[in-house]
Each structure stands twice: as structure tokens, then as C-alpha cells.
Amino acid sequence: MELNNLSNVTGARERRKRVGRGCGSGMGKTSTRGHKGQAARKGHKQKLGFEGGQMPLVRRLPKRGFNNAAFNAKALGVNVAELEKKFESGAEITAEALARAGFTDNKRPKIKILGVGELTKKFTVKVPCSASAKAKIEQAGGTVG
């Protein structure tokens, strides 16, 4: 890449829309504001969904359905390779131990040990594990409980 072959990303240099510059421009006369009314006046700002004081459609319709957000919390994945780095051999790995080691945050209370990486140290794990993580922990001489 050299200075003589640099070019802008498509859309980076959009020209400003010049309204009210004659009928030939296609944006003359009403300057894209339509005819009369509140929206045609200067200083017009209105709340999204405002219907002139009438009860808005969003409030006229009934609330329906079920929000599953509270039950759909994603688990925080911790790989066995990260456990290998942070913990000594023979350590007991619990949710509190992972929090002290700086793995967890308050936003995601669920934790799951995943099987990415190699494991040589022996651990006692008291946190949910994937099948591959459980196999690696037991292969290294540890226990999952």
C-alpha cells in the first residue's frame, strides 16, 4: 500500500444534501418538508410515536407474551488451559475460587468449565463442566463433583 493508490471507503465522502436551491435541484420549494403542518415549520421536534395527544398505538394495544430474559442467562465459559495457568495443583475449584482468581463478573452468575487446552495439574472441580473438560480433568487425576 502506497500513498498514490489509497482511496476512500465507499460512502466516506457523501455530499451534503442542499435543500431549497430551486426547483431544478429536486429539493426546492418546500425543501423536502412536505406541505404545511407542524413538520413543515422550523424548530419541529416531536417524540417518536406521538399522535397529537391521542392515546398512542403502543399504549392502546394490550401487553402480551412472556419475557424469558431472566431464565436465558448465558454461562461464562472458563477453559481448562486457563485453570492450568491460574491454579496450583491440588486446588479446589469452586465459584468463589474462580471469582477470587478474576474469572467471573456479576453480570453472569452461571459458570461452566470447557475443555479447550491441555491440563496436567490435578484439580477438585465443584462447578458444572462440559464432557470434554470432565474427561481431561479426570485424565489428569482430578475429580469432578
ZICORNOR-V554715 format. One line per field, one symbol per residue. phi: phi as a letter, one per 30 degrees, with the letter a starting at -180 (. if undefined). A space follows every 50 residues. Layout:
phi = ???
This chain:
phi = .bddbdbddejdcddddccicjdddibchdhicichidddddidbbddid bijdddeddddddbjbccedccdddddbdddddeddcddidccbdddddd didcbddbddbbdccdjcbcdcbccbbebdddddddddddjcbcb
